[in-house]
Amino acid sequence: MKAVTLKQLKDELSHKSANELKELCLHLSRFKKENKELLTYLLFESHNEESYVASIKAQMDDQFEEINTKNYFFIRKTVRKILTQTKKYIRYSKNKETEASLLLHFCKKLKLMKPSIHQSQRLENVYFSQLKMATKAIEKLHEDLQYDFQIELDNITNA
């Protein structure tokens, strides 16, 4: 089966009743965990972005605490997992402020991690690429927010 275009889906959904749309959403949520997570964000957390960001940061803090620091292989593997989850939450939000905030928090936690990421070129590359992405997200924000995030970015890079 080949998937149809977004326009065709939009047209077909416009002909459905509210009850049918609800059933389609519930049916969709049964198939993938990500679909259920996205619906959870849209229905329960999108109205309060600050608490959403705070909960993700707390989750990231917990994950960084649980990293197996015996060798750099395990550290890299866990850091990539944390980053993948963070990117998924950023995609749910589509908010540049959320993206900048979460990426800066990720970079701060990564830089403060023991043993130092400077012993591993791969971890340093992850760190610098995420700093670059955070900078790009910051550039797309309002001037006042840019200033605040730039101060935070400078604190991370100079620490």
N, C-alpha and C positions, 0 to 999 in steps of 0.2 A: 504494500500500500504506500502510495506517495502522498506526502503532506501537501495540502493546498496552501495558497498564498495567504498572507495576513489580510489582504483586502477581501478575499473570499470568505475568510472566517468572520471578519467584521460584518459583512453583508448578511451572512447567515445568522449571526447572533442578534442582529437587529430585528429579525422576524420572530424571535423567541419571546415567550412571556416571562415575567419575573420568576414564576415558580419553576419553569423549565431551566432558566439560567441558574437558579439556585441548585437544582439537581445536577446540572452539568459541572458546576464548581465542586460540589461534594464528590462527584464521580472522579473528577480530575485529581482531587486531593488524596484519593485512595491509592494512586499509582506510584507516586514518587514522594519521598520525604521532602525534597526541595519544594515541590508544589504546595505541600502542607505548610512548610515554613513561610513561604511567600504569602500565602493566604493569611497566616497568623499575623505576619507583619502588617499587611494591608488592612486587616480588620481591627486589630487590637493595639498596634504599636505605632502606626504611621502618624497618628494625631499627636503623639508626644515623643518627638525625635530625641530630646535630651535624655529621657529615661532609657530609650532604645540604645543610644550611644553608651550611656553609663553601664548598662547591663552587658553590652559586648565587651567593654573595657574590663569589667570585672571578670568576665569569662576568659579573656586573654591573659589577665594577671594569673588566674588559676592555672591555665595551661602552661604559662612560662615557669611557674613554680614546680610543675610536675615533670619538667624536662629531665631526661636521663643524661647527666653530664659526664658519664664515664669516658666517652670518646666523641669526636666531632661528627662521626657518621650519624649517631643517634640524635645529636643536637640539630644537625641539618635537616634530618627527616622530620623531626617534631616542629621545627621552625617553619618548614614548608607547609606542614599540615595547618598550623595556626594561621599562616598567611592565606592559604586557600580558603579557610573558613571566613576570615576577615573580608576577603574580596567578595565572597558570596553575600555577606551581609551588606557590603557597600552596594552591590548590584541591586539588592532588594530596595534600598533606600533611594538611589539615584540622586542623592543630595550631595553636592560638592563640599559643603561644610562638614557633613558626616564623613565623607571620604578623607578629607584633610585631617580631621580629628583622629580617626581610627588609624590612619597610616602613620601619623606622628607618634601616636601612643605605641604602635608596634615598633617603630624605630627606637623610641626611648627605651622600651623594655629590652630590645635586642642589644642596644649599646651597653646597658647596665648589667647585662647577663654575665655570670661567672661560670666557666672560664671565658676569657675575652674572645670576642669574635675576630679580633685582629690576628689570631693565630690560624685562622682558616680563610683562605682567599674566597671560597664560595660563599661563606657567611657574610664577608665584607661586601661581595657583589650584590647579594640580596639586600643588604642594608642600604647601599648607595642607590640601587635601582628604586627602592621604595621611597627614599628621600627625594629622588627626582620626581617620582609620581606625585608625592605629597606637594612638592613645589608647583607642579603643573595644576593641581587641584586648587591650590591657594591662589594662583594667578587668576582663576575664573570667579573668585568671590568678590563681594563688595569691598571697597577700600578699607573700611573700618575693620572688617573681619580679616582682611589681608594683613593689616598691621599687627593684630593680635596673634594670628597664626605665625607670622614671620618672627615675632619675638620668641615664640615657643620653638620654632625651627632653629633659630640662632642658639637658644639655650641647649638644644639637643646636640647640635654640631660642635659647639664650643666646650661642652662638658667633658 
